């Protein structure tokens, strides 16, 4: 299943600030910590907590968020289905990067070991 241009555009315009609290709620409700979430996000993007706070204050869109990110070279090892889409089949780079993050958050919430999440 490939994404539609409308789907890709909707993701591009979403703000990180609108999604981040949901990430926190998801992982904490499953017994994981905000610190572990921050570690996962930093692994994927290179952003530390202070810079994430700046992006939140700025209300940066995912488009801006990933333009500024330095994606981990092992991000391409993130595979599987998230939100009904097989990550490997997503063609639009921004949508793929956003789904990488969704998949990592999902793995964290499901209790996967950090070494496996970080593709170590």
Buried (B, 14 or more C-beta within 10 A) or exposed (E): EEBEEEBBBEBBEBBBBEBBEEBBEBBBEEEBEEEBBBBBBBBBBEBEEEBBEEBBEEEBBBBBBBEEBEBBEEBEEBEEBBEEBEBEEBEBEBBBBBBBBBBBBBBBBEEEEBEEBBBE
